[in-house]
Amino acid sequence: MVQAAFSSNSTNTTFHVVADNSTVTALIASIDANCTVASNSSTSPLAFNGTASDPKPEQAIQYYRGSSVVLTLDGYNDTSALVDNSSAPAPPIPSNVDMTLLTCLNQTIGAAVPLFDDSQQTSGAETLLPNVSLLGLAYVVWCLSRLF
């Protein structure tokens, strides 16, 4: 699993996208083409190692493609994500967040993240792709669980 950071030009807001390498690589190009981000934003994927500086589960603000891609916000703290309580409401996004950038990221990621169509006939190699994504997601969960 890898990540990319996208910072706002106008506020102290940093988002991270966590997914597999090819997805994050494609998203960096799409986000760069569609959204206005600060010059210190990622231009290539960075390894997700589960270290203290990596995004945490409670910082997740949006999931895409069956939760194999996640958008996190530095400083956001949804502790209800850490317990088995699906009825607990998520806290609101802080008012100082660059909502223009958040909207652009949501729209761009939602449009750019490919979905797999299981109804098409596929070769053996192509049918492995969704399983590789699930394996990557399992690895991210494992890395994050080691932090706690």
N, CA, C and O atoms as a GROMACS GRO file, in nm:
protein
  592
    1MET      N    1   0.084  -0.117   0.000
    1MET     CA    2   0.000   0.000   0.000
    1MET      C    3   0.088   0.124   0.000
    1MET      O    4   0.198   0.126   0.055
    2VAL      N    5   0.034   0.226  -0.065
    2VAL     CA    6   0.106   0.352  -0.074
    2VAL      C    7   0.010   0.466  -0.043
    2VAL      O    8  -0.110   0.446  -0.027
    3GLN      N    9   0.066   0.584  -0.034
    3GLN     CA   10  -0.014   0.703  -0.006
    3GLN      C   11   0.039   0.821  -0.085
    3GLN      O   12   0.150   0.820  -0.137
    4ALA      N   13  -0.046   0.924  -0.092
    4ALA     CA   14  -0.005   1.051  -0.150
    4ALA      C   15  -0.069   1.160  -0.066
    4ALA      O   16  -0.183   1.146  -0.022
    5ALA      N   17   0.003   1.268  -0.044
    5ALA     CA   18  -0.047   1.381   0.035
    5ALA      C   19  -0.080   1.497  -0.058
    5ALA      O   20  -0.007   1.525  -0.152
    6PHE      N   21  -0.191   1.564  -0.028
    6PHE     CA   22  -0.234   1.680  -0.106
    6PHE      C   23  -0.267   1.792  -0.009
    6PHE      O   24  -0.358   1.781   0.072
    7SER      N   25  -0.190   1.900  -0.019
    7SER     CA   26  -0.206   2.013   0.072
    7SER      C   27  -0.274   2.129   0.003
    7SER      O   28  -0.263   2.148  -0.119
    8SER      N   29  -0.345   2.208   0.082
    8SER     CA   30  -0.416   2.325   0.033
    8SER      C   31  -0.320   2.442   0.016
    8SER      O   32  -0.223   2.457   0.090
    9ASN      N   33  -0.349   2.525  -0.084
    9ASN     CA   34  -0.276   2.650  -0.103
    9ASN      C   35  -0.324   2.757  -0.006
    9ASN      O   36  -0.249   2.849   0.026
   10SER      N   37  -0.449   2.746   0.041
   10SER     CA   38  -0.509   2.856   0.116
   10SER      C   39  -0.523   2.832   0.266
   10SER      O   40  -0.529   2.929   0.342
   11THR      N   41  -0.529   2.708   0.311
   11THR     CA   42  -0.542   2.681   0.454
   11THR      C   43  -0.442   2.573   0.493
   11THR      O   44  -0.378   2.512   0.408
   12ASN      N   45  -0.431   2.552   0.622
   12ASN     CA   46  -0.342   2.447   0.673
   12ASN      C   47  -0.417   2.314   0.670
   12ASN      O   48  -0.447   2.257   0.774
   13THR      N   49  -0.446   2.266   0.550
   13THR     CA   50  -0.523   2.143   0.530
   13THR      C   51  -0.440   2.045   0.448
   13THR      O   52  -0.390   2.080   0.341
   14THR      N   53  -0.426   1.923   0.498
   14THR     CA   54  -0.357   1.819   0.423
   14THR      C   55  -0.442   1.693   0.421
   14THR      O   56  -0.484   1.642   0.524
   15PHE      N   57  -0.466   1.644   0.300
   15PHE     CA   58  -0.540   1.521   0.277
   15PHE      C   59  -0.440   1.414   0.232
   15PHE      O   60  -0.335   1.446   0.176
   16HIS      N   61  -0.473   1.288   0.257
   16HIS     CA   62  -0.393   1.175   0.209
   16HIS      C   63  -0.486   1.079   0.137
   16HIS      O   64  -0.600   1.057   0.179
   17VAL      N   65  -0.437   1.021   0.029
   17VAL     CA   66  -0.506   0.912  -0.040
   17VAL      C   67  -0.422   0.787  -0.016
   17VAL      O   68  -0.301   0.788  -0.040
   18VAL      N   69  -0.487   0.680   0.031
   18VAL     CA   70  -0.418   0.553   0.057
   18VAL      C   71  -0.485   0.446  -0.029
   18VAL      O   72  -0.606   0.429  -0.026
   19ALA      N   73  -0.403   0.374  -0.106
   19ALA     CA   74  -0.454   0.268  -0.194
   19ALA      C   75  -0.334   0.190  -0.248
   19ALA      O   76  -0.222   0.205  -0.200
   20ASP      N   77  -0.359   0.108  -0.350
   20ASP     CA   78  -0.250   0.036  -0.414
   20ASP      C   79  -0.168   0.132  -0.501
   20ASP      O   80  -0.215   0.241  -0.533
   21ASN      N   81  -0.049   0.090  -0.538
   21ASN     CA   82   0.045   0.177  -0.610
   21ASN      C   83  -0.010   0.230  -0.742
   21ASN      O   84  -0.001   0.350  -0.768
   22SER      N   85  -0.068   0.145  -0.825
   22SER     CA   86  -0.115   0.192  -0.956
   22SER      C   87  -0.232   0.288  -0.941
   22SER      O   88  -0.243   0.384  -1.018
   23THR      N   89  -0.319   0.265  -0.844
   23THR     CA   90  -0.432   0.357  -0.823
   23THR      C   91  -0.383   0.493  -0.777
   23THR      O   92  -0.426   0.595  -0.830
   24VAL      N   93  -0.293   0.496  -0.679
   24VAL     CA   94  -0.243   0.624  -0.628
   24VAL      C   95  -0.165   0.697  -0.736
   24VAL      O   96  -0.176   0.819  -0.748
   25THR      N   97  -0.086   0.626  -0.815
   25THR     CA   98  -0.012   0.689  -0.925
   25THR      C   99  -0.108   0.757  -1.022
   25THR      O  100  -0.085   0.871  -1.062
   26ALA      N  101  -0.215   0.688  -1.060
   26ALA     CA  102  -0.314   0.745  -1.151
   26ALA      C  103  -0.386   0.863  -1.087
   26ALA      O  104  -0.414   0.963  -1.153
   27LEU      N  105  -0.417   0.852  -0.958
   27LEU     CA  106  -0.488   0.960  -0.890
   27LEU      C  107  -0.403   1.085  -0.876
   27LEU      O  108  -0.455   1.196  -0.884
   28ILE      N  109  -0.274   1.070  -0.855
   28ILE     CA  110  -0.187   1.187  -0.846
   28ILE      C  111  -0.197   1.268  -0.974
   28ILE      O  112  -0.210   1.391  -0.970
   29ALA      N  113  -0.192   1.201  -1.088
   29ALA     CA  114  -0.203   1.271  -1.217
   29ALA      C  115  -0.340   1.336  -1.233
   29ALA      O  116  -0.348   1.450  -1.278
   30SER      N  117  -0.446   1.266  -1.198
   30SER     CA  118  -0.582   1.321  -1.211
   30SER      C  119  -0.603   1.439  -1.118
   30SER      O  120  -0.659   1.541  -1.159
   31ILE      N  121  -0.559   1.427  -0.995
   31ILE     CA  122  -0.576   1.535  -0.898
   31ILE      C  123  -0.493   1.656  -0.939
   31ILE      O  124  -0.540   1.769  -0.928
   32ASP      N  125  -0.372   1.633  -0.986
   32ASP     CA  126  -0.287   1.743  -1.033
   32ASP      C  127  -0.352   1.817  -1.150
   32ASP      O  128  -0.340   1.939  -1.161
   33ALA      N  129  -0.421   1.744  -1.237
   33ALA     CA  130  -0.485   1.805  -1.353
   33ALA      C  131  -0.614   1.878  -1.318
   33ALA      O  132  -0.652   1.973  -1.386
   34ASN      N  133  -0.683   1.834  -1.212
   34ASN     CA  134  -0.816   1.887  -1.182
   34ASN      C  135  -0.826   1.977  -1.060
   34ASN      O  136  -0.919   2.057  -1.050
   35CYS      N  137  -0.734   1.965  -0.967
   35CYS     CA  138  -0.744   2.037  -0.840
   35CYS      C  139  -0.624   2.129  -0.821
   35CYS      O  140  -0.514   2.101  -0.870
   36THR      N  141  -0.645   2.237  -0.749
   36THR     CA  142  -0.536   2.328  -0.715
   36THR      C  143  -0.480   2.285  -0.580
   36THR      O  144  -0.547   2.296  -0.478
   37VAL      N  145  -0.355   2.238  -0.582
   37VAL     CA  146  -0.290   2.191  -0.460
   37VAL      C  147  -0.158   2.264  -0.441
   37VAL      O  148  -0.104   2.321  -0.535
   38ALA      N  149  -0.108   2.263  -0.319
   38ALA     CA  150   0.018   2.329  -0.287
   38ALA      C  151   0.135   2.256  -0.352
   38ALA      O  152   0.125   2.138  -0.386
   39SER      N  153   0.244   2.327  -0.368
   39SER     CA  154   0.362   2.270  -0.434
   39SER      C  155   0.426   2.156  -0.355
   39SER      O  156   0.502   2.077  -0.411
   40ASN      N  157   0.397   2.147  -0.225
   40ASN     CA  158   0.455   2.039  -0.145
   40ASN      C  159   0.370   1.911  -0.151
   40ASN      O  160   0.398   1.816  -0.077
   41SER      N  161   0.269   1.908  -0.236
   41SER     CA  162   0.186   1.788  -0.251
   41SER      C  163   0.265   1.680  -0.324
   41SER      O  164   0.361   1.708  -0.395
   42SER      N  165   0.222   1.556  -0.306
   42SER     CA  166   0.294   1.442  -0.364
   42SER      C  167   0.294   1.445  -0.516
   42SER      O  168   0.194   1.478  -0.580
   43THR      N  169   0.409   1.411  -0.573
   43THR     CA  170   0.420   1.394  -0.718
   43THR      C  171   0.441   1.248  -0.754
   43THR      O  172   0.437   1.210  -0.871
   44SER      N  173   0.464   1.165  -0.653
   44SER     CA  174   0.476   1.020  -0.671
   44SER      C  175   0.431   0.953  -0.541
   44SER      O  176   0.432   1.016  -0.435
   45PRO      N  177   0.390   0.827  -0.549
   45PRO     CA  178   0.343   0.757  -0.429
   45PRO      C  179   0.453   0.740  -0.325
   45PRO      O  180   0.571   0.724  -0.359
   46LEU      N  181   0.413   0.743  -0.199
   46LEU     CA  182   0.503   0.719  -0.087
   46LEU      C  183   0.458   0.591  -0.017
   46LEU      O  184   0.338   0.565  -0.008
   47ALA      N  185   0.552   0.514   0.033
   47ALA     CA  186   0.517   0.389   0.101
   47ALA      C  187   0.432   0.417   0.224
   47ALA      O  188   0.455   0.514   0.297
   48PHE      N  189   0.335   0.331   0.247
   48PHE     CA  190   0.255   0.335   0.369
   48PHE      C  191   0.309   0.226   0.459
   48PHE      O  192   0.290   0.107   0.433
   49ASN      N  193   0.377   0.266   0.568
   49ASN     CA  194   0.444   0.170   0.654
   49ASN      C  195   0.377   0.152   0.789
   49ASN      O  196   0.421   0.070   0.870
   50GLY      N  197   0.271   0.226   0.816
   50GLY     CA  198   0.205   0.216   0.945
   50GLY      C  199   0.279   0.288   1.056
   50GLY      O  200   0.259   0.258   1.174
   51THR      N  201   0.365   0.382   1.020
   51THR     CA  202   0.438   0.459   1.120
   51THR      C  203   0.349   0.568   1.178
   51THR      O  204   0.239   0.592   1.128
   52ALA      N  205   0.396   0.633   1.282
   52ALA     CA  206   0.318   0.737   1.350
   52ALA      C  207   0.281   0.852   1.257
   52ALA      O  208   0.179   0.918   1.279
   53SER      N  209   0.362   0.879   1.155
   53SER     CA  210   0.333   0.990   1.065
   53SER      C  211   0.236   0.953   0.953
   53SER      O  212   0.188   1.042   0.882
   54ASP      N  213   0.207   0.824   0.935
   54ASP     CA  214   0.113   0.781   0.831
   54ASP      C  215  -0.031   0.808   0.876
   54ASP      O  216  -0.058   0.818   0.996
   55PRO      N  217  -0.124   0.820   0.780
   55PRO     CA  218  -0.265   0.841   0.816
   55PRO      C  219  -0.317   0.729   0.905
   55PRO      O  220  -0.274   0.614   0.895
   56LYS      N  221  -0.411   0.765   0.992
   56LYS     CA  222  -0.469   0.671   1.087
   56LYS      C  223  -0.615   0.642   1.050
   56LYS      O  224  -0.677   0.723   0.981
   57PRO      N  225  -0.671   0.529   1.094
   57PRO     CA  226  -0.810   0.496   1.060
   57PRO      C  227  -0.909   0.603   1.103
   57PRO      O  228  -1.007   0.629   1.033
   58GLU      N  229  -0.885   0.666   1.217
   58GLU     CA  230  -0.979   0.767   1.265
   58GLU      C  231  -0.971   0.898   1.187
   58GLU      O  232  -1.052   0.988   1.210
   59GLN      N  233  -0.876   0.910   1.096
   59GLN     CA  234  -0.865   1.028   1.011
   59GLN      C  235  -0.937   1.011   0.878
   59GLN      O  236  -0.939   1.103   0.796
   60ALA      N  237  -0.996   0.894   0.854
   60ALA     CA  238  -1.066   0.868   0.727
   60ALA      C  239  -1.192   0.952   0.717
   60ALA      O  240  -1.272   0.956   0.810
   61ILE      N  241  -1.208   1.018   0.603
   61ILE     CA  242  -1.330   1.096   0.581
   61ILE      C  243  -1.411   1.043   0.464
   61ILE      O  244  -1.529   1.077   0.451
   62GLN      N  245  -1.351   0.960   0.378
   62GLN     CA  246  -1.426   0.906   0.264
   62GLN      C  247  -1.358   0.778   0.216
   62GLN      O  248  -1.235   0.768   0.210
   63TYR      N  249  -1.441   0.679   0.181
   63TYR     CA  250  -1.393   0.554   0.122
   63TYR      C  251  -1.448   0.543  -0.019
   63TYR      O  252  -1.559   0.590  -0.046
   64TYR      N  253  -1.372   0.480  -0.108
   64TYR     CA  254  -1.412   0.463  -0.248
   64TYR      C  255  -1.386   0.318  -0.288
   64TYR      O  256  -1.309   0.247  -0.223
   65ARG      N  257  -1.453   0.274  -0.394
   65ARG     CA  258  -1.434   0.143  -0.454
   65ARG      C  259  -1.430   0.032  -0.349
   65ARG      O  260  -1.329  -0.035  -0.333
   66GLY      N  261  -1.540   0.015  -0.279
   66GLY     CA  262  -1.547  -0.093  -0.182
   66GLY      C  263  -1.442  -0.082  -0.073
   66GLY      O  264  -1.392  -0.183  -0.024
   67SER      N  265  -1.408   0.038  -0.035
   67SER     CA  266  -1.312   0.068   0.072
   67SER      C  267  -1.168   0.031   0.039
   67SER      O  268  -1.086   0.019   0.130
   68SER      N  269  -1.135   0.014  -0.088
   68SER     CA  270  -0.995  -0.014  -0.123
   68SER      C  271  -0.916   0.114  -0.147
   68SER      O  272  -0.795   0.110  -0.165
   69VAL      N  273  -0.985   0.228  -0.148
   69VAL     CA  274  -0.921   0.359  -0.157
   69VAL      C  275  -0.981   0.444  -0.044
   69VAL      O  276  -1.102   0.445  -0.025
   70VAL      N  277  -0.895   0.514   0.028
   70VAL     CA  278  -0.944   0.597   0.139
   70VAL      C  279  -0.883   0.736   0.130
   70VAL      O  280  -0.766   0.752   0.095
   71LEU      N  281  -0.965   0.836   0.163
   71LEU     CA  282  -0.920   0.975   0.173
   71LEU      C  283  -0.919   1.010   0.320
   71LEU      O  284  -1.020   0.995   0.389
   72THR      N  285  -0.804   1.058   0.370
   72THR     CA  286  -0.793   1.097   0.510
   72THR      C  287  -0.762   1.245   0.520
   72THR      O  288  -0.716   1.308   0.425
   73LEU      N  289  -0.790   1.300   0.637
   73LEU     CA  290  -0.766   1.442   0.664
   73LEU      C  291  -0.681   1.453   0.789
   73LEU      O  292  -0.720   1.406   0.896
   74ASP      N  293  -0.563   1.514   0.777
   74ASP     CA  294  -0.478   1.536   0.894
   74ASP      C  295  -0.555   1.618   0.998
   74ASP      O  296  -0.616   1.720   0.964
   75GLY      N  297  -0.551   1.575   1.122
   75GLY     CA  298  -0.616   1.647   1.230
   75GLY      C  299  -0.759   1.605   1.257
   75GLY      O  300  -0.814   1.639   1.361
   76TYR      N  301  -0.821   1.532   1.165
   76TYR     CA  302  -0.958   1.484   1.186
   76TYR      C  303  -0.951   1.365   1.280
   76TYR      O  304  -0.860   1.283   1.270
   77ASN      N  305  -1.047   1.354   1.372
   77ASN     CA  306  -1.040   1.248   1.473
   77ASN      C  307  -1.178   1.189   1.497
   77ASN      O  308  -1.253   1.234   1.583
   78ASP      N  309  -1.211   1.086   1.419
   78ASP     CA  310  -1.338   1.015   1.434
   78ASP      C  311  -1.313   0.888   1.514
   78ASP      O  312  -1.294   0.781   1.458
   79THR      N  313  -1.313   0.902   1.648
   79THR     CA  314  -1.283   0.787   1.733
   79THR      C  315  -1.390   0.679   1.724
   79THR      O  316  -1.364   0.565   1.764
   80SER      N  317  -1.508   0.712   1.673
   80SER     CA  318  -1.611   0.608   1.658
   80SER      C  319  -1.570   0.505   1.552
   80SER      O  320  -1.624   0.395   1.549
   81ALA      N  321  -1.474   0.540   1.467
   81ALA     CA  322  -1.425   0.446   1.366
   81ALA      C  323  -1.341   0.335   1.430
   81ALA      O  324  -1.315   0.233   1.367
   82LEU      N  325  -1.299   0.355   1.554
   82LEU     CA  326  -1.213   0.258   1.620
   82LEU      C  327  -1.290   0.154   1.701
   82LEU      O  328  -1.231   0.058   1.750
   83VAL      N  329  -1.421   0.173   1.716
   83VAL     CA  330  -1.503   0.079   1.792
   83VAL      C  331  -1.614   0.025   1.704
   83VAL      O  332  -1.645   0.082   1.599
   84ASP      N  333  -1.672  -0.084   1.746
   84ASP     CA  334  -1.780  -0.147   1.670
   84ASP      C  335  -1.912  -0.082   1.706
   84ASP      O  336  -1.994  -0.141   1.777
   85ASN      N  337  -1.933   0.041   1.657
   85ASN     CA  338  -2.055   0.115   1.686
   85ASN      C  339  -2.095   0.191   1.560
   85ASN      O  340  -2.063   0.309   1.545
   86SER      N  341  -2.164   0.123   1.471
   86SER     CA  342  -2.199   0.184   1.343
   86SER      C  343  -2.305   0.291   1.357
   86SER      O  344  -2.329   0.366   1.262
   87SER      N  345  -2.371   0.302   1.474
   87SER     CA  346  -2.474   0.404   1.491
   87SER      C  347  -2.417   0.536   1.539
   87SER      O  348  -2.488   0.637   1.539
   88ALA      N  349  -2.292   0.538   1.581
   88ALA     CA  350  -2.231   0.662   1.628
   88ALA      C  351  -2.207   0.755   1.510
   88ALA      O  352  -2.146   0.714   1.410
   89PRO      N  353  -2.254   0.879   1.519
   89PRO     CA  354  -2.232   0.971   1.407
   89PRO      C  355  -2.086   1.016   1.399
   89PRO      O  356  -2.019   1.032   1.501
   90ALA      N  357  -2.040   1.034   1.278
   90ALA     CA  358  -1.904   1.086   1.258
   90ALA      C  359  -1.904   1.235   1.291
   90ALA      O  360  -2.002   1.304   1.264
   91PRO      N  361  -1.797   1.284   1.350
   91PRO     CA  362  -1.791   1.428   1.378
   91PRO      C  363  -1.786   1.507   1.248
   91PRO      O  364  -1.740   1.455   1.146
   92PRO      N  365  -1.833   1.630   1.250
   92PRO     CA  366  -1.830   1.711   1.127
   92PRO      C  367  -1.687   1.745   1.087
   92PRO      O  368  -1.595   1.745   1.168
   93ILE      N  369  -1.671   1.773   0.959
   93ILE     CA  370  -1.542   1.820   0.909
   93ILE      C  371  -1.518   1.958   0.971
   93ILE      O  372  -1.608   2.041   0.971
   94PRO      N  373  -1.398   1.983   1.024
   94PRO     CA  374  -1.372   2.114   1.086
   94PRO      C  375  -1.395   2.230   0.989
   94PRO      O  376  -1.375   2.216   0.868
   95SER      N  377  -1.438   2.342   1.042
   95SER     CA  378  -1.474   2.458   0.958
   95SER      C  379  -1.354   2.522   0.890
   95SER      O  380  -1.371   2.593   0.791
   96ASN      N  381  -1.233   2.499   0.940
   96ASN     CA  382  -1.115   2.561   0.880
   96ASN      C  383  -1.056   2.480   0.764
   96ASN      O  384  -0.952   2.517   0.710
   97VAL      N  385  -1.122   2.371   0.725
   97VAL     CA  386  -1.074   2.286   0.615
   97VAL      C  387  -1.106   2.352   0.482
   97VAL      O  388  -1.212   2.412   0.465
   98ASP      N  389  -1.016   2.340   0.387
   98ASP     CA  390  -1.037   2.391   0.251
   98ASP      C  391  -1.142   2.305   0.182
   98ASP      O  392  -1.111   2.201   0.124
   99MET      N  393  -1.268   2.349   0.189
   99MET     CA  394  -1.380   2.271   0.134
   99MET      C  395  -1.375   2.267  -0.019
   99MET      O  396  -1.425   2.172  -0.079
  100THR      N  397  -1.317   2.367  -0.081
  100THR     CA  398  -1.303   2.365  -0.227
  100THR      C  399  -1.213   2.250  -0.269
  100THR      O  400  -1.244   2.176  -0.363
  101LEU      N  401  -1.101   2.236  -0.200
  101LEU     CA  402  -1.010   2.125  -0.230
  101LEU      C  403  -1.075   1.991  -0.197
  101LEU      O  404  -1.062   1.896  -0.274
  102LEU      N  405  -1.144   1.982  -0.084
  102LEU     CA  406  -1.211   1.857  -0.047
  102LEU      C  407  -1.313   1.817  -0.153
  102LEU      O  408  -1.320   1.700  -0.192
  103THR      N  409  -1.392   1.912  -0.200
  103THR     CA  410  -1.491   1.883  -0.304
  103THR      C  411  -1.423   1.836  -0.432
  103THR      O  412  -1.467   1.740  -0.494
  104CYS      N  413  -1.316   1.903  -0.471
  104CYS     CA  414  -1.243   1.865  -0.592
  104CYS      C  415  -1.184   1.725  -0.576
  104CYS      O  416  -1.193   1.644  -0.669
  105LEU      N  417  -1.124   1.696  -0.461
  105LEU     CA  418  -1.068   1.563  -0.438
  105LEU      C  419  -1.176   1.456  -0.446
  105LEU      O  420  -1.158   1.353  -0.511
  106ASN      N  421  -1.290   1.479  -0.379
  106ASN     CA  422  -1.400   1.382  -0.382
  106ASN      C  423  -1.448   1.356  -0.523
  106ASN      O  424  -1.467   1.241  -0.563
  107GLN      N  425  -1.469   1.462  -0.600
  107GLN     CA  426  -1.518   1.446  -0.737
  107GLN      C  427  -1.415   1.378  -0.825
  107GLN      O  428  -1.449   1.289  -0.903
  108THR      N  429  -1.291   1.418  -0.814
  108THR     CA  430  -1.185   1.362  -0.898
  108THR      C  431  -1.159   1.215  -0.864
  108THR      O  432  -1.149   1.132  -0.954
  109ILE      N  433  -1.149   1.184  -0.736
  109ILE     CA  434  -1.124   1.044  -0.697
  109ILE      C  435  -1.243   0.958  -0.736
  109ILE      O  436  -1.225   0.848  -0.790
  110GLY      N  437  -1.364   1.005  -0.709
  110GLY     CA  438  -1.484   0.929  -0.744
  110GLY      C  439  -1.493   0.898  -0.892
  110GLY      O  440  -1.536   0.790  -0.931
  111ALA      N  441  -1.451   0.993  -0.976
  111ALA     CA  442  -1.456   0.973  -1.121
  111ALA      C  443  -1.337   0.892  -1.173
  111ALA      O  444  -1.350   0.821  -1.272
  112ALA      N  445  -1.222   0.903  -1.107
  112ALA     CA  446  -1.100   0.842  -1.160
  112ALA      C  447  -1.074   0.700  -1.111
  112ALA      O  448  -1.004   0.624  -1.178
  113VAL      N  449  -1.129   0.664  -0.997
  113VAL     CA  450  -1.102   0.530  -0.943
  113VAL      C  451  -1.182   0.429  -1.022
  113VAL      O  452  -1.305   0.435  -1.025
  114PRO      N  453  -1.114   0.335  -1.087
  114PRO     CA  454  -1.184   0.238  -1.172
  114PRO      C  455  -1.262   0.137  -1.090
  114PRO      O  456  -1.222   0.098  -0.980
  115LEU      N  457  -1.374   0.095  -1.145
  115LEU     CA  458  -1.453  -0.013  -1.087
  115LEU      C  459  -1.432  -0.136  -1.172
  115LEU      O  460  -1.412  -0.125  -1.293
  116PHE      N  461  -1.438  -0.252  -1.112
  116PHE     CA  462  -1.423  -0.376  -1.185
  116PHE      C  463  -1.561  -0.430  -1.218
  116PHE      O  464  -1.648  -0.436  -1.132
  117ASP      N  465  -1.581  -0.468  -1.344
  117ASP     CA  466  -1.708  -0.523  -1.390
  117ASP      C  467  -1.697  -0.674  -1.393
  117ASP      O  468  -1.634  -0.730  -1.483
  118ASP      N  469  -1.758  -0.741  -1.295
  118ASP     CA  470  -1.750  -0.887  -1.287
  118ASP      C  471  -1.832  -0.957  -1.394
  118ASP      O  472  -1.816  -1.078  -1.413
  119SER      N  473  -1.918  -0.884  -1.464
  119SER     CA  474  -2.002  -0.949  -1.564
  119SER      C  475  -1.927  -0.980  -1.693
  119SER      O  476  -1.975  -1.059  -1.774
  120GLN      N  477  -1.810  -0.920  -1.713
  120GLN     CA  478  -1.732  -0.945  -1.833
  120GLN      C  479  -1.647  -1.071  -1.815
  120GLN      O  480  -1.604  -1.102  -1.704
  121GLN      N  481  -1.624  -1.142  -1.924
  121GLN     CA  482  -1.534  -1.257  -1.921
  121GLN      C  483  -1.392  -1.205  -1.907
  121GLN      O  484  -1.353  -1.113  -1.979
  122THR      N  485  -1.316  -1.263  -1.817
  122THR     CA  486  -1.180  -1.216  -1.795
  122THR      C  487  -1.084  -1.334  -1.796
  122THR      O  488  -1.123  -1.448  -1.771
  123SER      N  489  -0.960  -1.304  -1.826
  123SER     CA  490  -0.856  -1.407  -1.820
  123SER      C  491  -0.819  -1.430  -1.675
  123SER      O  492  -0.862  -1.356  -1.587
  124GLY      N  493  -0.740  -1.531  -1.649
  124GLY     CA  494  -0.698  -1.562  -1.513
  124GLY      C  495  -0.625  -1.447  -1.446
  124GLY      O  496  -0.648  -1.421  -1.328
  125ALA      N  497  -0.539  -1.377  -1.520
  125ALA     CA  498  -0.463  -1.266  -1.461
  125ALA      C  499  -0.556  -1.152  -1.423
  125ALA      O  500  -0.537  -1.089  -1.319
  126GLU      N  501  -0.655  -1.124  -1.506
  126GLU     CA  502  -0.745  -1.013  -1.477
  126GLU      C  503  -0.833  -1.041  -1.355
  126GLU      O  504  -0.867  -0.948  -1.283
  127THR      N  505  -0.869  -1.165  -1.332
  127THR     CA  506  -0.953  -1.195  -1.216
  127THR      C  507  -0.876  -1.184  -1.086
  127THR      O  508  -0.937  -1.180  -0.979
  128LEU      N  509  -0.744  -1.180  -1.091
  128LEU     CA  510  -0.664  -1.163  -0.970
  128LEU      C  511  -0.663  -1.020  -0.921
  128LEU      O  512  -0.636  -0.996  -0.803
  129LEU      N  513  -0.691  -0.922  -1.008
  129LEU     CA  514  -0.680  -0.782  -0.969
  129LEU      C  515  -0.764  -0.745  -0.848
  129LEU      O  516  -0.711  -0.682  -0.757
  130PRO      N  517  -0.893  -0.780  -0.841
  130PRO     CA  518  -0.969  -0.745  -0.721
  130PRO      C  519  -0.913  -0.811  -0.596
  130PRO      O  520  -0.914  -0.751  -0.489
  131ASN      N  521  -0.864  -0.934  -0.608
  131ASN     CA  522  -0.808  -1.002  -0.492
  131ASN      C  523  -0.680  -0.935  -0.444
  131ASN      O  524  -0.655  -0.932  -0.324
  132VAL      N  525  -0.600  -0.882  -0.535
  132VAL     CA  526  -0.480  -0.810  -0.497
  132VAL      C  527  -0.517  -0.684  -0.419
  132VAL      O  528  -0.452  -0.651  -0.320
  133SER      N  529  -0.622  -0.614  -0.462
  133SER     CA  530  -0.667  -0.495  -0.391
  133SER      C  531  -0.715  -0.532  -0.251
  133SER      O  532  -0.686  -0.460  -0.156
  134LEU      N  533  -0.786  -0.642  -0.238
  134LEU     CA  534  -0.833  -0.684  -0.106
  134LEU      C  535  -0.716  -0.723  -0.017
  134LEU      O  536  -0.718  -0.695   0.103
  135LEU      N  537  -0.616  -0.786  -0.075
  135LEU     CA  538  -0.497  -0.820   0.002
  135LEU      C  539  -0.428  -0.693   0.050
  135LEU      O  540  -0.384  -0.685   0.165
  136GLY      N  541  -0.420  -0.594  -0.037
  136GLY     CA  542  -0.360  -0.467   0.001
  136GLY      C  543  -0.438  -0.399   0.112
  136GLY      O  544  -0.379  -0.344   0.206
  137LEU      N  545  -0.571  -0.402   0.103
  137LEU     CA  546  -0.655  -0.344   0.207
  137LEU      C  547  -0.633  -0.416   0.339
  137LEU      O  548  -0.624  -0.352   0.444
  138ALA      N  549  -0.624  -0.548   0.334
  138ALA     CA  550  -0.598  -0.625   0.456
  138ALA      C  551  -0.464  -0.585   0.517
  138ALA      O  552  -0.451  -0.577   0.639
  139TYR      N  553  -0.365  -0.560   0.432
  139TYR     CA  554  -0.234  -0.519   0.480
  139TYR      C  555  -0.243  -0.383   0.549
  139TYR      O  556  -0.181  -0.362   0.654
  140VAL      N  557  -0.319  -0.289   0.492
  140VAL     CA  558  -0.334  -0.157   0.553
  140VAL      C  559  -0.400  -0.170   0.690
  140VAL      O  560  -0.355  -0.109   0.787
  141VAL      N  561  -0.504  -0.250   0.699
  141VAL     CA  562  -0.572  -0.270   0.827
  141VAL      C  563  -0.475  -0.330   0.928
  141VAL      O  564  -0.472  -0.288   1.044
  142TRP      N  565  -0.395  -0.428   0.885
  142TRP     CA  566  -0.297  -0.488   0.975
  142TRP      C  567  -0.196  -0.385   1.022
  142TRP      O  568  -0.164  -0.378   1.141
  143CYS      N  569  -0.144  -0.302   0.930
  143CYS     CA  570  -0.046  -0.199   0.968
  143CYS      C  571  -0.107  -0.101   1.067
  143CYS      O  572  -0.043  -0.065   1.166
  144LEU      N  573  -0.229  -0.059   1.041
  144LEU     CA  574  -0.294   0.036   1.130
  144LEU      C  575  -0.322  -0.027   1.267
  144LEU      O  576  -0.313   0.042   1.368
  145SER      N  577  -0.357  -0.154   1.270
  145SER     CA  578  -0.385  -0.219   1.398
  145SER      C  579  -0.260  -0.231   1.484
  145SER      O  580  -0.269  -0.236   1.606
  146ARG      N  581  -0.145  -0.237   1.421
  146ARG     CA  582  -0.020  -0.247   1.496
  146ARG      C  583   0.015  -0.116   1.565
  146ARG      O  584   0.099  -0.114   1.655
  147LEU      N  585  -0.050  -0.007   1.525
  147LEU     CA  586  -0.026   0.122   1.589
  147LEU      C  587  -0.093   0.130   1.725
  147LEU      O  588  -0.055   0.213   1.809
  148PHE      N  589  -0.191   0.047   1.748
  148PHE     CA  590  -0.270   0.058   1.872
  148PHE      C  591  -0.243  -0.057   1.960
  148PHE      O  592  -0.300  -0.066   2.069
   0.00000   0.00000   0.00000
